[in-house]
């Protein structure tokens, strides 16, 4: 029997990471944070000093890249060539760089194959920005989470950001613009996705709505 796929897309701070993890746990499926993969590429671009606007340099980096998502004691970890970089990819600098490099067709092509390979192995909840539109257009169920900008900024700030709230809000607005206006796989809801505004909802309420939609 083919593996089942649920996609949850949305902008930064919409709650998709927490919701996706909780949903996967409720269903007993695996959770895949595709954003971490793009952050991993951004991290290696910065670490190696790769000029991501130079196609040859970028292709060289991608050809040697070895990213792997693994679960350790219930926590999802990102490994790069066997080294745990999980705690090093969540900085504002890497977030913005990930938004930039994710617009590169070579980067998206390299990670597309990796994501689809994961989906052949077991039922999964895939979280990202183009899961339902590009990566898995025939997913069993698609969802798009949204929330107003102020709420999303407050959520991110509450996660322990050292930035002032106004700077967090500014960064999120900039990333929204970058992700929505890029030519390659822009951030948008799939035509057949269920859109959920999480502004005034708890995580459990969002998960409950999704479970209701998929008939669980």
ZADREN-487007 format. One record per residue: x, y, z of N, C-alpha, C, O in turn; residue number from 1; residue in one letter. Coordinates in steps of 0.2 Angstrom, whole numbers. Example, Ala and Ser with C-alpha at 12.3 -4.5 7.8 and 13.67 -1.06 7.14 Angstrom:
<atoms>
     nu     nv     nw    cau    cav    caw     cu     cv     cw     ou     ov     ow  pos  code
     66    -28     39     62    -22     39     66    -16     39     71    -17     42    1     A
     64    -11     35     68     -5     36     64      0     39     67      6     40    2     S
</atoms>
This chain:
<atoms>
     nu     nv     nw    cau    cav    caw     cu     cv     cw     ou     ov     ow  pos  code
      4     -6      0      0      0      0      4      6      0      9      7      4    1     X
      3     11     -4      7     17     -5      6     21      2      1     21      5    2     X
     12     25      3     12     29      9      7     35      8      6     37      3    3     X
      5     37     14      0     43     14      4     49     16      9     49     20    4     X
      2     55     13      5     61     14      0     66     16     -5     67     12    5     X
      2     70     21     -2     76     23      3     82     22      9     82     25    6     X
      2     87     19      6     93     18      3     99     22     -3    100     22    7     X
      8    102     25      6    108     29     10    114     27     16    114     29    8     X
      8    119     24     12    124     21     10    131     25      4    131     28    9     X
     14    136     25     12    142     28     18    146     29     24    144     29   10     X
     17    153     31     23    157     32     26    156     39     23    153     43   11     X
     31    160     40     35    159     47     30    161     52     27    167     52   12     X
     30    158     58     26    159     64     19    158     63     15    160     68   13     X
     17    154     58     10    152     57      8    146     62      2    145     63   14     X
     13    143     65     12    138     69     12    131     66     11    126     69   15     X
     15    131     59     15    125     56     20    119     59     18    113     58   16     X
     25    122     61     30    117     64     27    113     70     27    107     70   17     X
     24    117     75     21    114     81     15    110     79     14    104     82   18     X
     11    112     75      5    108     73      7    102     69      4     97     70   19     X
     12    102     64     14     96     61     17     91     65     16     85     64   20     X
     21     93     70     24     88     75     18     85     79     18     79     80   21     X
     14     89     81      8     86     85      4     82     81      1     76     84   22     X
      2     84     75     -2     80     71      1     73     69     -2     68     70   23     X
      8     73     68     11     67     66     11     62     72     11     56     71   24     X
     12     65     78     12     61     84      5     58     85      5     52     87   25     X
      0     62     84     -7     59     85     -8     53     80    -12     48     82   26     X
     -6     54     74     -7     49     69     -2     43     69     -3     38     66   27     X
      4     44     72      9     39     73     13     39     66     15     34     64   28     X
     13     45     63     17     45     56     23     49     58     24     51     63   29     X
     28     49     53     34     53     53     33     60     52     28     62     48   30     X
     36     64     55     36     72     53     42     74     50     48     72     52   31     X
     41     78     44     47     80     40     47     87     40     43     91     37   32     X
     52     91     43     53     98     43     57    100     37     63    100     37   33     X
     54    101     31     58    102     25     61    109     25     66    110     22   34     X
     59    114     30     62    120     30     69    119     33     74    123     32   35     X
     70    114     37     77    113     40     82    111     35     88    112     35   36     X
     79    107     30     84    105     24     86    112     21     92    112     19   37     X
     82    116     19     84    123     16     89    127     21     94    130     18   38     X
     87    127     27     92    130     32     99    126     32    104    130     33   39     X
     98    120     31    105    116     31    109    118     25    115    119     25   40     X
    106    119     19    109    122     13    112    129     15    118    130     13   41     X
    108    133     18    110    140     19    116    140     24    121    143     23   42     X
    116    135     29    121    135     34    128    133     30    133    136     32   43     X
    127    128     26    133    126     22    136    131     17    142    132     16   44     X
    131    135     14    133    140     10    138    145     14    143    147     12   45     X
    135    147     20    139    152     24    145    149     27    150    152     27   46     X
    145    143     29    151    139     32    157    139     27    162    140     29   47     X
    155    137     21    160    136     16    162    142     12    166    142      8   48     X
    158    148     13    159    154      9    157    153      2    160    157     -2   49     X
    152    149      0    150    148     -7    146    154     -9    142    157     -6   50     X
    148    156    -15    144    161    -18    138    158    -22    139    155    -27   51     X
    132    159    -18    126    155    -21    124    158    -27    119    156    -31   52     X
    126    164    -29    124    167    -36    129    165    -42    127    166    -47   53     X
    134    161    -40    138    158    -45    136    150    -46    137    146    -41   54     X
    133    149    -52    130    142    -53    135    137    -52    133    131    -49   55     X
    141    138    -54    146    132    -53    148    131    -46    148    125    -44   56     X
    149    136    -42    150    136    -35    145    132    -31    146    128    -27   57     X
    139    134    -33    133    132    -30    132    124    -31    130    120    -27   58     X
    133    123    -38    132    116    -40    138    111    -37    136    106    -35   59     X
    144    114    -36    149    110    -32    147    109    -25    148    103    -23   60     X
    144    114    -22    142    113    -15    137    107    -15    137    103    -10   61     X
    132    108    -19    126    103    -19    128     96    -20    125     92    -17   62     X
    133     95    -25    135     89    -26    139     85    -21    139     79    -21   63     X
    141     89    -16    145     86    -10    141     86     -4    143     83      1   64     X
    135     89     -4    131     90      2    128     83      4    125     79      0   65     X
    128     82     10    125     76     13    120     78     19    123     78     25   66     X
    114     79     18    109     81     23    105     75     25    103     72     21   67     X
    104     75     32    100     69     34     95     71     40     98     74     45   68     X
     89     70     40     85     71     45     84     64     49     82     59     46   69     X
     85     64     56     85     58     60     81     60     66     81     66     68   70     X
     78     55     69     75     56     76     79     53     81     81     47     81   71     X
     81     57     86     85     55     92     81     56     98     79     62    100   72     X
     79     51    101     75     52    108     69     56    107     67     60    111   73     X
     65     55    101     59     59    100     60     65     97     55     69     95   74     X
     66     68     96     67     74     93     70     74     86     75     70     85   75     X
     68     78     82     71     78     75     77     82     75     78     88     77   76     X
     82     79     72     89     82     71     91     82     64     89     78     60   77     X
     95     87     62     97     88     55    105     87     56    108     90     59   78     X
    107     82     52    114     81     51    117     83     44    114     82     39   79     X
    123     86     44    126     88     38    133     84     38    137     85     43   80     X
    134     79     34    139     75     34    141     72     40    146     71     43   81     X
    135     70     44    136     66     50    136     71     56    136     68     62   82     X
    137     77     55    137     82     61    131     85     62    127     87     58   83     X
    129     85     69    122     88     71    123     96     70    127     99     74   84     X
    119     99     66    119    106     65    112    109     67    111    115     66   85     X
    108    105     71    101    107     72    101    114     76     97    118     74   86     X
    105    115     81    105    121     85    108    127     81    109    132     84   87     X
    111    125     75    115    131     72    111    134     66    114    138     63   88     X
    105    131     65    102    133     59     96    138     60     92    140     56   89     X
     95    139     67     89    143     69     90    151     70     87    154     74   90     X
     96    153     68     97    160     69     94    165     64     92    162     58   91     X
     93    171     65     90    176     60     94    176     54     91    176     48   92     X
    100    176     54    104    176     48    103    170     44    102    171     38   93     X
    103    164     47    102    158     43     95    158     40     94    155     34   94     X
     90    160     44     83    161     41     83    165     35     79    163     30   95     X
     86    171     35     85    175     29     89    172     23     87    172     18   96     X
     95    169     25     99    166     19     95    160     16     96    159     10   97     X
     92    156     21     88    151     18     82    153     13     81    150      8   98     X
     79    158     15     74    161     11     77    163      4     74    162     -1   99     X
     83    166      4     87    168     -2     89    162     -7     87    161    -13  100     X
     92    157     -3     95    151     -7     89    147     -9     90    143    -14  101     X
     84    146     -6     78    142     -8     75    144    -14     71    140    -17  102     X
     76    150    -16     74    153    -23     78    150    -29     76    151    -35  103     X
     84    147    -27     88    145    -33     85    138    -35     85    133    -32  104     X
     84    138    -42     81    131    -45     86    125    -43     83    120    -42  105     X
     92    126    -43     97    121    -42     96    118    -35     96    112    -34  106     X
     95    122    -30     94    120    -23     87    116    -23     87    111    -20  107     X
     82    119    -26     75    116    -25     75    109    -29     72    104    -26  108     X
     79    109    -34     79    102    -38     83     97    -34     81     91    -33  109     X
     88     99    -30     92     94    -26     88     92    -20     88     86    -19  110     X
     84     96    -17     80     94    -11     74     91    -13     71     87     -9  111     X
     71     92    -19     65     89    -21     65     82    -21     61     78    -19  112     X
     71     79    -24     72     72    -24     72     69    -18     70     63    -16  113     X
     76     72    -13     77     70     -6     70     69     -3     69     64      1  114     X
     66     74     -3     59     75      0     55     69     -3     51     66      1  115     X
     55     68     -9     50     63    -12     53     56    -10     49     51    -10  116     X
     59     55     -9     62     49     -7     59     47      0     58     41      1  117     X
     59     52      4     57     51     11     50     48     11     48     44     15  118     X
     46     51      6     39     50      6     37     43      3     31     40      4  119     X
     42     39      1     41     33     -2     41     27      4     39     22      3  120     X
     44     29      9     45     25     15     40     24     20     39     18     23  121     X
     36     29     22     31     28     27     26     34     27     28     39     24  122     X
     21     33     30     16     39     30     19     45     34     23     44     39  123     X
     18     51     31     22     57     34     18     63     33     14     64     29  124     X
     19     68     38     17     74     38     23     79     36     28     79     39  125     X
     22     82     30     27     86     27     26     94     28     20     96     26  126     X
     30     97     32     29    104     33     34    108     29     40    107     28  127     X
     31    114     26     36    118     22     32    124     19     27    127     22  128     X
     34    126     13     31    132     10     28    130      3     24    134      0  129     X
     30    125      0     28    123     -7     26    115     -7     27    112    -12  130     X
     25    112     -1     24    105     -1     18    103     -5     18     98     -9  131     X
     12    107     -4      6    105     -8      6    108    -15      2    105    -19  132     X
     10    113    -16      9    115    -23     14    112    -28     13    112    -34  133     X
     20    111    -25     26    108    -30     28    101    -28     28     97    -33  134     X
     30    100    -22     33     94    -20     28     88    -20     30     83    -23  135     X
     22     89    -17     17     84    -17     11     86    -20      6     87    -16  136     X
     10     88    -26      4     90    -29     -2     85    -28     -8     87    -29  137     X
      0     79    -27     -6     74    -26     -6     71    -19     -8     65    -18  138     X
     -4     75    -15     -4     73     -8    -11     71     -6    -16     74     -8  139     X
    -12     66     -1    -19     64      1    -23     70      4    -29     71      3  140     X
    -19     74      8    -23     80     11    -18     86     12    -12     85     13  141     X
    -20     92     10    -16     98     10    -19    103     15    -25    104     15  142     X
    -15    106     18    -17    112     23    -12    118     22     -6    117     21  143     X
    -15    124     23    -11    130     23    -13    134     29    -19    136     30  144     X
     -8    135     34     -9    139     40     -7    146     39     -2    148     36  145     X
    -11    150     41    -10    158     41    -11    161     48    -14    157     52  146     X
     -9    167     49    -10    170     55     -8    178     54     -4    179     49  147     X
    -10    182     57     -8    189     56     -1    190     58      2    187     62  148     X
      2    196     55      9    197     56     11    198     63     16    195     65  149     X
      7    202     67      9    204     73      9    197     78     14    196     82  150     X
      4    193     77      4    187     81     10    182     79     12    179     83  151     X
     11    182     73     17    178     71     24    180     74     28    176     76  152     X
     24    187     74     30    190     76     31    188     84     36    187     87  153     X
     25    189     87     25    188     95     27    180     96     30    179    101  154     X
     24    176     92     26    169     93     33    168     92     37    164     96  155     X
     36    170     87     43    169     86     48    173     91     52    170     94  156     X
     46    178     93     49    182     99     49    178    105     54    178    109  157     X
     43    175    106     42    171    112     46    164    112     46    161    117  158     X
     49    162    107     53    156    106     60    157    109     64    153    109  159     X
     61    163    111     68    165    114     72    169    109     78    169    110  160     X
     69    173    105     73    177    100     77    183    104     74    185    109  161     X
     83    184    103     87    190    106     85    196    103     87    201    105  162     X
     82    196     97     80    202     94     74    206     97     70    202    100  163     X
     74    212     96     68    216     99     62    214     94     62    212     89  164     X
     56    214     97     50    212     94     49    215     87     47    212     82  165     X
     50    222     87     49    225     81     54    223     75     52    223     69  166     X
     60    221     77     65    218     72     62    211     70     63    209     64  167     X
     60    207     74     57    200     72     51    201     67     51    198     62  168     X
     47    206     69     41    208     64     44    210     57     41    208     52  169     X
     49    214     57     52    216     51     55    211     47     54    210     41  170     X
     58    206     50     62    201     47     56    196     44     57    194     38  171     X
     51    195     48     46    190     45     42    193     39     41    190     34  172     X
     41    200     40     38    203     34     42    203     28     40    202     22  173     X
     49    204     29     53    203     23     54    196     20     54    195     14  174     X
     54    191     25     54    184     22     47    183     19     47    179     13  175     X
     42    185     21     35    184     18     36    187     11     33    183      6  176     X
     38    193     10     39    196      3     43    192     -1     42    190     -7  177     X
     49    190      1     54    186     -3     51    179     -5     51    177    -11  178     X
     48    176      0     45    169     -2     39    169     -6     38    165    -10  179     X
     35    175     -6     29    175    -10     30    178    -17     26    176    -21  180     X
     35    182    -18     37    185    -24     42    181    -28     43    183    -34  181     X
     45    176    -25     50    172    -29     47    169    -35     41    166    -35  182     X
     51    168    -41     48    165    -47     48    157    -46     43    154    -48  183     X
     52    155    -42     53    147    -41     49    145    -35     51    147    -29  184     X
     43    142    -36     39    139    -31     38    144    -25     40    143    -20  185     X
     34    149    -27     32    154    -22     28    152    -17     24    147    -18  186     X
     28    155    -11     24    153     -5     17    155     -7     15    161     -8  187     X
     12    150     -7      5    151     -8      1    145     -7      4    139     -6  188     X
     -5    145     -5     -9    139     -4    -11    136    -10    -12    139    -15  189     X
    -11    129    -10    -13    125    -16    -20    126    -17    -24    128    -12  190     X
    -22    126    -23    -29    127    -25    -34    122    -21    -40    124    -19  191     X
    -32    116    -19    -36    112    -16    -34    111     -8    -36    106     -5  192     X
    -30    116     -6    -28    116      1    -34    118      6    -37    123      4  193     X
    -34    116     12    -39    119     17    -35    124     21    -30    123     23  194     X
    -38    130     21    -34    136     24    -37    137     31    -43    137     32  195     X
    -32    137     36    -34    138     43    -30    144     45    -24    144     45  196     X
    -34    149     48    -31    155     51    -30    153     58    -35    152     62  197     X
    -24    153     60    -22    151     67    -21    156     72    -19    155     78  198     X
    -23    162     70    -22    168     74    -25    168     81    -21    169     86  199     X
    -31    165     81    -34    165     88    -36    158     90    -40    157     94  200     X
    -32    153     87    -33    146     89    -27    143     93    -21    145     92  201     X
    -28    139     97    -23    135    101    -20    130     96    -24    128     91  202     X
    -15    127     98    -12    121     94    -17    116     93    -18    113     88  203     X
    -20    114     99    -24    108     99    -30    109     95    -33    105     92  204     X
    -33    116     95    -38    117     91    -37    116     83    -41    114     79  205     X
    -31    119     81    -29    118     74    -28    110     73    -31    108     67  206     X
    -25    107     77    -24     99     76    -31     96     75    -32     92     71  207     X
    -35     98     80    -42     95     80    -46     97     73    -49     92     70  208     X
    -45    103     70    -48    104     64    -45    100     58    -49     97     54  209     X
    -39     99     58    -36     95     53    -38     88     54    -40     84     49  210     X
    -38     85     60    -40     78     61    -48     77     58    -49     72     56  211     X
    -52     82     60    -59     82     57    -59     82     50    -63     78     47  212     X
    -55     86     47    -55     87     39    -53     80     36    -55     78     31  213     X
    -48     76     39    -46     70     36    -50     64     39    -48     58     37  214     X
    -55     66     43    -59     60     45    -56     56     50    -58     50     51  215     X
    -52     59     54    -49     55     60    -53     56     67    -51     54     72  216     X
</atoms>
